[in-house]
Amino acid sequence: MLIKDFAGKKTAVWGLGREGKAVLRKLRENDVTDVITIITDVELLPEEKEALSHLQPLEFVFGENILSAIKETEIIVKAPGVSLYREEIVEAKNLGKKVTSSSNIWFAECRKNSPNTKIIGITGTKGKSTTTSLIAYLLRVLGKNTAVGGNIGVPLIEF
């Protein structure tokens, strides 16, 4: 899903860690100015909401109100920690809502804007950061333009 596909759509960003905040910034930078619902498992403190005031308009939903908020959205951008098997996500999919992630958005944008870019994805239980750092180092030594993101450092959507 491309960022332009968010225009005019009621969107929920579920999770407000590094990736959730990066998604909000990227949508606003690309003139997606519709109201965005922020879904969190616990209520945000007033100072946390205030820190996001420059990204308004935003709605904040948590706890038992999540399912009703999802019913009102068209797109849900979920954080990595929000399970695809969570009851509300399953229900959203059953209702035909588009569920995506910041990484999926980045991959779509990368394919569109830089189709010749080579991407190395590293998965597993242990050693991902070490393996990623080693591969990046070796590629840089070989003179390759290299960026590292995802679980290490910068959320992909910021590239």
C-alpha positions as CSV (number, residue, x, y, z in Angstrom):
1,M,0.0,0.0,0.0
2,L,1.4,3.4,-1.0
3,I,1.2,6.5,1.1
4,K,-0.9,8.2,-1.6
5,D,-3.5,5.5,-1.0
6,F,-4.2,6.9,2.5
7,A,-5.6,10.2,1.2
8,G,-9.2,10.6,2.1
9,K,-9.3,7.4,4.1
10,K,-10.1,7.1,7.8
11,T,-6.9,5.6,9.2
12,A,-5.9,4.1,12.6
13,V,-2.3,3.8,13.7
14,W,-2.1,1.1,16.3
15,G,0.9,1.5,18.6
16,L,2.7,4.7,19.4
17,G,6.3,3.5,19.6
18,R,9.1,4.5,17.2
19,E,7.3,3.0,14.2
20,G,3.9,4.4,15.0
21,K,5.3,7.9,15.4
22,A,7.3,7.5,12.2
23,V,4.1,6.5,10.3
24,L,2.3,9.6,11.7
25,R,5.1,11.9,10.6
26,K,5.4,10.3,7.1
27,L,1.6,10.6,6.5
28,R,1.6,14.2,7.5
29,E,4.7,15.0,5.4
30,N,2.9,13.5,2.5
31,D,-0.2,15.7,3.1
32,V,-2.4,13.0,4.5
33,T,-4.3,15.4,6.7
34,D,-7.4,13.4,7.5
35,V,-8.2,12.6,11.1
36,I,-6.1,9.7,12.2
37,T,-7.1,7.5,15.2
38,I,-4.3,6.5,17.5
39,I,-5.0,3.1,19.1
40,T,-3.1,2.2,22.3
41,D,-3.6,-0.5,24.9
42,V,-3.5,2.0,27.7
43,E,-4.6,5.6,27.8
44,L,-1.9,8.1,26.9
45,L,-0.9,10.7,29.5
46,P,-1.9,14.3,28.7
47,E,1.8,15.2,28.0
48,E,2.1,12.3,25.5
49,K,-0.9,13.6,23.6
50,E,0.5,17.2,23.8
51,A,3.7,16.0,22.3
52,L,1.7,15.0,19.2
53,S,-0.2,18.2,18.9
54,H,1.7,19.3,15.8
55,L,0.3,16.2,14.0
56,Q,-3.3,17.1,14.6
57,P,-6.1,16.3,13.9
58,L,-5.8,13.1,15.9
59,E,-8.3,11.0,17.9
60,F,-7.0,8.8,20.8
61,V,-8.6,5.4,21.6
62,F,-7.6,2.7,24.1
63,G,-8.9,-0.3,25.9
64,E,-12.5,-1.4,25.4
65,N,-13.1,1.3,22.8
66,I,-10.7,-0.2,20.3
67,L,-13.2,-2.5,18.5
68,S,-15.7,0.3,17.9
69,A,-13.0,2.6,16.6
70,I,-11.8,-0.1,14.2
71,K,-15.3,-0.4,12.8
72,E,-15.1,3.3,11.8
73,T,-11.7,3.0,10.1
74,E,-10.8,1.9,6.6
75,I,-7.0,1.3,7.1
76,I,-5.2,0.1,10.2
77,V,-1.4,0.5,10.4
78,K,-0.3,-1.9,13.1
79,A,2.9,-1.9,15.1
80,P,5.0,-5.0,15.0
81,G,4.0,-5.8,18.6
82,V,0.3,-6.0,17.7
83,S,-0.4,-9.6,16.8
84,L,-2.3,-10.4,13.5
85,Y,-4.2,-12.9,15.7
86,R,-5.5,-10.4,18.1
87,E,-9.3,-10.4,18.3
88,E,-9.7,-6.8,17.1
89,I,-7.3,-7.4,14.1
90,V,-9.2,-10.6,13.1
91,E,-12.5,-8.7,13.3
92,A,-11.1,-5.8,11.3
93,K,-10.1,-8.2,8.5
94,N,-13.5,-9.9,8.7
95,L,-15.1,-6.5,8.2
96,G,-12.9,-5.9,5.1
97,K,-10.6,-3.3,6.7
98,K,-7.1,-3.0,5.2
99,V,-4.5,-4.0,7.8
100,T,-0.9,-3.1,7.0
101,S,2.4,-2.1,8.7
102,S,5.0,0.6,8.3
103,S,7.3,-2.0,6.8
104,N,4.7,-3.0,4.2
105,I,4.3,0.7,3.3
106,W,8.0,1.1,3.0
107,F,8.4,-1.9,0.7
108,A,5.6,-0.7,-1.6
109,E,7.2,2.8,-1.7
110,C,10.6,1.4,-2.3
111,R,9.4,-0.8,-5.2
112,K,7.7,2.2,-6.8
113,N,10.4,4.8,-6.3
114,S,13.6,2.7,-6.4
115,P,12.8,-0.6,-8.2
116,N,16.4,-1.6,-8.6
117,T,17.2,-1.3,-4.9
118,K,18.5,-4.5,-3.4
119,I,17.0,-5.4,0.0
120,I,18.3,-7.9,2.5
121,G,15.9,-9.1,5.1
122,I,17.2,-10.9,8.2
123,T,14.8,-12.9,10.4
124,G,15.2,-15.3,13.3
125,T,15.2,-15.6,17.0
126,K,18.8,-14.6,17.9
127,G,21.6,-12.8,16.2
128,K,19.7,-10.6,13.8
129,S,21.4,-7.4,14.9
130,T,24.8,-8.9,14.8
131,T,24.2,-10.5,11.4
132,T,22.7,-7.2,10.1
133,S,25.7,-5.2,11.3
134,L,28.2,-7.6,9.8
135,I,26.5,-7.7,6.4
136,A,26.2,-3.9,6.4
137,Y,29.9,-3.5,7.3
138,L,30.9,-5.9,4.5
139,L,28.8,-4.2,1.9
140,R,30.2,-0.8,2.9
141,V,33.8,-2.1,2.7
142,L,32.9,-3.3,-0.9
143,G,31.8,0.3,-1.6
144,K,28.0,-0.3,-1.6
145,N,25.6,2.4,-0.6
146,T,24.1,0.7,2.5
147,A,21.4,1.7,5.0
148,V,20.4,-0.3,8.1
149,G,16.9,-0.1,9.5
150,G,14.0,-1.9,11.1
151,N,14.7,-3.5,14.4
152,I,18.1,-1.7,14.4
153,G,18.0,2.1,14.6
154,V,15.6,3.8,12.2
155,P,12.2,2.5,11.3
156,L,12.2,1.5,7.6
157,I,9.4,4.1,6.7
158,E,11.9,6.9,7.6
159,F,14.1,6.0,4.7
